[in-house]
């Protein structure tokens, strides 16, 4: 017999290291050959889109096309420390560091342009599209290319540092503000449970994710799809079958993960509520996207069969066993 169920899961997640632990990101901006701008940052790309997002933040701050930016990362001999690619912190923390470094770089360019243009003040200078010019007299200008020819590659630079605000929890009261900012999400699931075979089929999924501001909406949706697929595997498929310290499902022929045939098209909803302390309002979502999916699936299973599953993954064998044990308890009553 097939039974249909619906469930929702809600989550909030504090990004960054938290609990008063030092959470620092640094970035460096340099003027390179041909007027291109180098962004040097120690953030590591692990598939979360850090390189793309941080380059976009830099391009926005410098008012440059991304084609004019050289992004240098993952080289400790060249880049300042940006902290780990963990705790969903790179967009917020290192994004802020990149933005601050870009703002400092712009001020440095204005001071140099003041001397090059024989001005008595840097007031009124504007930096845009690879030029520094007087806003009220645009003919008075000098380009990034001209400066790079005069000063050489790498000789005009500026650094930026961002320290996230976090407060250690009071050990006596358990009170504090361990994280900032928080991100929020919700997932809704509609599924069918076959009570004869124990198979669970997801028919519909809706996923809403607060991102602050979506720097790159396509990457955000990719994160949401990835988090959904990982949670689906964790809840329904991935079983190490660990007994007495030995892993029995030690190959992919036994350790099952979701394939394209097991996943569905998720209805993603990007919620934009800009965070005032974030770079252009953007918050990190790397880890939070996985959290509400599991509870939503488990709640939907409970809605379908009236049995609360407490052991993961929900394999067909475990589901049938849970249904049988529930029926036996009901008969005893």
Secondary structure, DSSP 8 states (H G I E B T S, - for coil): -EEEEEEEEEEEEE-SS-TT---EEEEEEEE-GGG-EEEEE----SSS-HHHHHHHHHHHHHT--GGGEEEEES-TTTS-----S-TT-IIIIIHHHHHHHHHHHHHHHHHHHHHHTT-S--TTEEEETTEEEETTEEEEEEEHHHHHHHH-TTSSEEEEEEE-------TTT--S---SSEEEEEEEEEEEEETTT--EEEEEEEEEEE-SS-SSHHHHHHHHHHHHHHHHIIIII----EETTEES--STTTS----TTT----EEEEE----TTSGGG----TTHHHHHHHHHHHHHHHHHHS----SSS--HHHHHHHHHHHHHHHHH-
